């Protein structure tokens, strides 16, 4: 990479440590460079490619590898159980969590605004970066290299002894509301503090049968929706304890 593109005040930790955590040493180091480059940085440095294309590839690759491992290791799981197991391991929160375990944040190249807003700790940026890195690992080492990483990262989750993932609370609430009231729950954003990283940034209400049954807060809209769904589920169970 051309040194003139580097911000002199930013110094990333050794890439070899990241490669060690990934269990893969890159032959083509430019792939890892690109995987760690957020679009905000590329926009500030014309001529550099962002990690968006690698993110697209990595999203497909991780889904394929995790899906194949679950299919092979869980011969007694039904389609719905496999789907929930896959979703649990490849959705954005899961990828962000794995990215934090790998300490990817300090390696990311971010634009000035994202650096100032602590972009290296945002779930969306971390999740996208992990997918981009796995896309890069695939291009550099093939599916075997990605599989090796996934098998180590998700030892318990994909083992033969792993238990099926239960339906999440939003799914359970949706099924109950449809069976009881003939309609799906509706989630409505009540407020957004606009404070990045705040634990109670978003407030969401969930309506069931045109009534508010739960209000949740969270760092993300998804987290707030899940809290609202949990409260609504408990309220509906108290109202009709004989229902599932």
Order of alpha helices (4+ residues) and beta strands (2+ residues): alpha-alpha-alpha-alpha-alpha-alpha-alpha-alpha-alpha-alpha-beta-beta-beta-alpha
